[in-house]
Amino acid sequence: MPTFTESNEWIDEEVILLDGLEEALIGIGEQNGGIGQVATYSVRKILDILMTRDDICWECAFEFFNFNIAGLGLGDKTPILVHDLKRDDAIRHSDTCSCCD
């Protein structure tokens, strides 16, 4: 199965993609006269992936996201993280999880 960049040849090789979060990729952003193409991710989808993949609650997923993903400093090509406007889509639960024990 081809990777995202192999099936979309028009994407610059310099675009930074986040490993394991392919399902949260919502597009490629561009700015006129700017830095070129930048990967764009849905924060809600990233949190959903973290909760499912790692079997953790929303609070733990959000803490992991803030520390390990939102805090990435990869220069001009750092991916854009989009906070969805539709807040009711966010799944929150306060049940304890494996990381809260």
Secondary structure, 3 states (H helix, E strand, C coil): CCCHHHHCCCCCCCCCCCCCCHHHEEEEECCCCCCCCEEEEEHHHHHHHHHHHHCCCHHHHHHHHHHHCCCCCCHHHCCEEECCCCHHHCCCCCCCCCCCC
